[in-house]
Amino acid sequence: MNSHYPVQPKIRFIFLSAVVYILLSGFSVQIKADENEVIIIGNPDIFESTLTKKEIRDIFLEKKRKWTDGKEIVLTVMYHSTIHETFMIRYINKTPAQFLNFCKHLVFVGQGRFPKAFSSEEEMMDYIEKTSGAIGYLSQKPPEGKKLKIITLTE
């Protein structure tokens, strides 16, 4: 019977180590998910307050060019940023390079135009706030006082 006693603390240690590992892994995944958050924003005059992933894709691939109320959609992007890469892969199903080449092709064949590009989220927010029909994305919710519509994703 004494031979079983030393095994119990080892099993308990292994079990507790596994539980701690699982808990820590879960927390690190949660932190990573928050870092990759994408907030879709628009000018407050946009009628839509929810969009599906397909609608967002259609908008940024210029398959949908007008909002439901007839206003022209104005695209904004932030090339060369982590949020741009995350947005492109998650919502558009293209890498940033593929998206840029797609835009170049549309412009070349006369069927599209380049999105308005910004180097910071602050510049993008200011532009969207002032530009009727504008849509874009951020890595975090806009600060209080910004007149922007947060567009929710629906299935």
C-alpha positions as semicolon CSV with decimal commas, in nm:
position;residue;x (nm);y (nm);z (nm)
1;M;0,000;0,000;0,000
2;N;0,281;0,241;0,066
3;S;0,399;0,204;-0,293
4;H;0,079;0,378;-0,417
5;Y;0,115;0,679;-0,191
6;P;0,413;0,840;-0,374
7;V;0,233;0,801;-0,711
8;Q;-0,070;1,005;-0,602
9;P;0,122;1,334;-0,561
10;K;0,280;1,281;-0,904
11;I;-0,059;1,225;-1,065
12;R;-0,201;1,524;-0,880
13;F;0,095;1,737;-0,997
14;I;0,051;1,624;-1,360
15;F;-0,324;1,688;-1,343
16;L;-0,282;2,035;-1,191
17;S;-0,009;2,118;-1,443
18;A;-0,242;2,018;-1,727
19;V;-0,526;2,231;-1,585
20;V;-0,296;2,532;-1,546
21;Y;-0,165;2,484;-1,902
22;I;-0,518;2,466;-2,045
23;L;-0,628;2,774;-1,853
24;L;-0,324;2,975;-1,959
25;S;-0,365;2,863;-2,320
26;G;-0,726;2,978;-2,315
27;F;-0,630;3,319;-2,182
28;S;-0,357;3,366;-2,440
29;V;-0,600;3,279;-2,720
30;Q;-0,847;3,534;-2,581
31;I;-0,580;3,804;-2,573
32;K;-0,480;3,724;-2,930
33;A;-0,843;3,742;-3,046
34;D;-0,878;4,089;-2,894
35;E;-0,560;4,205;-3,069
36;N;-0,712;4,103;-3,403
37;E;-1,047;4,271;-3,348
38;V;-1,188;4,452;-3,650
39;I;-1,449;4,725;-3,606
40;I;-1,639;4,820;-3,922
41;I;-1,726;5,191;-3,921
42;G;-1,919;5,420;-4,148
43;N;-2,035;5,776;-4,187
44;P;-2,338;5,837;-3,961
45;D;-2,563;5,903;-4,262
46;I;-2,531;5,541;-4,381
47;F;-2,873;5,377;-4,350
48;E;-2,732;5,029;-4,283
49;S;-2,634;4,947;-3,926
50;T;-2,568;4,578;-3,989
51;L;-2,396;4,399;-4,276
52;T;-2,314;4,037;-4,351
53;K;-1,962;3,924;-4,424
54;K;-2,067;3,874;-4,788
55;E;-2,203;4,230;-4,809
56;I;-1,876;4,369;-4,669
57;R;-1,684;4,164;-4,924
58;D;-1,911;4,280;-5,208
59;I;-1,866;4,643;-5,099
60;F;-1,486;4,628;-5,089
61;L;-1,468;4,430;-5,414
62;E;-1,692;4,699;-5,572
63;K;-1,971;4,455;-5,656
64;K;-2,200;4,676;-5,446
65;R;-2,142;5,046;-5,516
66;K;-2,444;5,213;-5,355
67;W;-2,606;5,197;-5,014
68;T;-2,973;5,099;-4,987
69;D;-3,075;5,465;-4,984
70;G;-2,893;5,525;-5,315
71;K;-2,587;5,705;-5,175
72;E;-2,254;5,618;-5,331
73;I;-2,026;5,395;-5,121
74;V;-1,685;5,550;-5,051
75;L;-1,417;5,294;-4,957
76;T;-1,132;5,370;-4,718
77;V;-0,831;5,151;-4,638
78;M;-0,505;5,160;-4,442
79;Y;-0,245;4,989;-4,658
80;H;0,069;4,859;-4,483
81;S;-0,094;4,802;-4,145
82;T;-0,176;4,499;-3,935
83;I;-0,545;4,589;-3,924
84;H;-0,554;4,609;-4,306
85;E;-0,407;4,260;-4,335
86;T;-0,647;4,121;-4,074
87;F;-0,947;4,288;-4,242
88;M;-0,849;4,170;-4,590
89;I;-0,800;3,808;-4,487
90;R;-1,101;3,788;-4,254
91;Y;-1,359;3,976;-4,462
92;I;-1,237;3,999;-4,822
93;N;-1,061;3,660;-4,845
94;K;-0,761;3,818;-5,014
95;T;-0,412;3,909;-4,902
96;P;-0,333;4,281;-4,907
97;A;-0,123;4,227;-5,224
98;Q;-0,410;4,043;-5,395
99;F;-0,652;4,321;-5,301
100;L;-0,417;4,590;-5,434
101;N;-0,375;4,399;-5,761
102;F;-0,752;4,357;-5,782
103;C;-0,798;4,735;-5,740
104;K;-0,531;4,805;-6,002
105;H;-0,709;4,574;-6,245
106;L;-1,048;4,744;-6,188
107;V;-0,891;5,086;-6,243
108;F;-0,702;4,968;-6,552
109;V;-1,015;4,829;-6,720
110;G;-1,218;5,135;-6,619
111;Q;-1,454;4,951;-6,384
112;G;-1,341;5,087;-6,049
113;R;-1,128;5,329;-5,858
114;F;-0,875;5,307;-5,580
115;P;-1,008;5,328;-5,225
116;K;-0,908;5,638;-5,029
117;A;-0,594;5,530;-4,839
118;F;-0,478;5,649;-4,497
119;S;-0,173;5,590;-4,284
120;S;-0,349;5,615;-3,946
121;E;-0,681;5,525;-3,791
122;E;-0,723;5,886;-3,675
123;E;-0,700;6,018;-4,034
124;M;-0,941;5,749;-4,152
125;M;-1,193;5,831;-3,877
126;D;-1,179;6,204;-3,957
127;Y;-1,237;6,137;-4,327
128;I;-1,524;5,891;-4,271
129;E;-1,687;6,129;-4,023
130;K;-1,695;6,406;-4,290
131;T;-1,761;6,197;-4,603
132;S;-2,113;6,086;-4,688
133;G;-2,133;5,714;-4,767
134;A;-1,780;5,635;-4,641
135;I;-1,696;5,297;-4,484
136;G;-1,377;5,163;-4,327
137;Y;-1,237;4,958;-4,041
138;L;-1,050;5,009;-3,714
139;S;-0,860;4,793;-3,469
140;Q;-1,060;4,932;-3,176
141;K;-1,381;5,119;-3,109
142;P;-1,364;5,489;-3,196
143;P;-1,322;5,734;-2,908
144;E;-1,628;5,899;-2,754
145;G;-1,730;6,211;-2,939
146;K;-1,649;6,076;-3,286
147;K;-1,956;6,088;-3,507
148;L;-1,917;5,746;-3,664
149;K;-2,156;5,456;-3,708
150;I;-2,031;5,120;-3,584
151;I;-2,162;4,858;-3,825
152;T;-2,242;4,521;-3,671
153;L;-2,173;4,195;-3,845
154;T;-2,468;3,961;-3,896
155;E;-2,479;3,612;-4,038
